[in-house]
């Protein structure tokens, strides 16, 4: 089956990661998956939430927020907290996913009693915003950790392994990698995959949609395509970090 943009079934959109995109955070990147663009920043607070403090006086924490900017889509998105706009359930789900994924990358005991605040602001949405947010946040997180070590606030590198994420789906019976909005909105199955660089699974979110189901063979094919795509993302992350100032 030919995809509407001419890509092969196992082909990523063009992925770019621009480091140091904004000046003040400890780490920042603008990540693009085709027309999807997400600004990922990491800022540091020298304290932890009460529920973390109750467990340990030395453990750190990572939390994440996610939002669509007003001009990110065809219709204006209201800013959460303004007027009657509230954080929607989908955004809460994505925040938790990003936070879980980043905490899987870090030894929180080596982080010390501080919180790394990750913000993912979708500048332009064309499918795959949550997986782009995770992949970009990992790079911003590594940059932030390097800065904390340079400042002498960390004596050990707390990063255990790199994390990346990708979307996979079934559209018209064909398994495809890295769905854009047109493909995602018509997909029979949508799966988001988060993995570590050494091949470990952090999260597998697979949902049949539009009254369809998927079978074991399709699931295995989605995982195969997803793993291949994530390996390419790790290469892109590595190059971005090597070029970071």
FENDA-V334466 format. One record per backbone hydrogen bond with DSSP energy under -1.0 kcal/mol. NH is the residue of the N-H (numbers start at 0). CO is the residue of the C=O. If there is no record, write none. Layout:
((NH & CO) (NH & CO))
//
This chain:
((5 & 2) (10 & 7) (15 & 31) (17 & 29) (19 & 27) (25 & 41) (26 & 41) (28 & 39) (29 & 17) (30 & 37) (31 & 15) (32 & 35) (33 & 13) (35 & 32) (36 & 123) (37 & 30) (38 & 120) (39 & 28) (40 & 118) (41 & 26) (42 & 116) (44 & 114) (46 & 44) (52 & 48) (53 & 49) (55 & 51) (59 & 107) (60 & 113) (62 & 115) (64 & 117) (66 & 119) (68 & 121) (71 & 68) (76 & 69) (80 & 84) (81 & 78) (84 & 81) (91 & 87) (92 & 88) (93 & 89) (94 & 90) (95 & 91) (96 & 92) (97 & 93) (98 & 94) (99 & 95) (100 & 96) (101 & 97) (102 & 98) (103 & 99) (106 & 157) (107 & 105) (109 & 106) (113 & 111) (114 & 44) (115 & 60) (116 & 42) (117 & 62) (118 & 40) (119 & 64) (120 & 38) (121 & 66) (122 & 36) (123 & 36) (124 & 71) (131 & 127) (132 & 128) (133 & 129) (134 & 130) (135 & 131) (136 & 132) (137 & 133) (139 & 135) (140 & 136) (141 & 137) (142 & 138) (143 & 139) (144 & 140) (145 & 141) (146 & 142) (147 & 143) (148 & 144) (149 & 145) (150 & 146) (151 & 148) (152 & 147) (153 & 147) (159 & 104) (160 & 104) (163 & 194) (165 & 192) (167 & 190) (168 & 175) (169 & 188) (170 & 173) (173 & 170) (175 & 168) (176 & 8) (177 & 166) (183 & 179) (184 & 180) (187 & 169) (188 & 169) (189 & 206) (190 & 167) (191 & 204) (192 & 165) (193 & 202) (194 & 163) (195 & 199) (196 & 161) (198 & 195) (201 & 193) (202 & 193) (204 & 191) (206 & 189) (208 & 187) (211 & 208) (218 & 214) (219 & 215) (220 & 216) (221 & 217) (222 & 218) (223 & 219) (224 & 220) (225 & 221) (226 & 222) (227 & 223) (228 & 224) (229 & 225) (230 & 226) (231 & 227) (232 & 228) (233 & 229) (234 & 230) (235 & 231) (236 & 232) (237 & 233) (238 & 234) (239 & 235) (240 & 236) (241 & 237) (242 & 238))
//
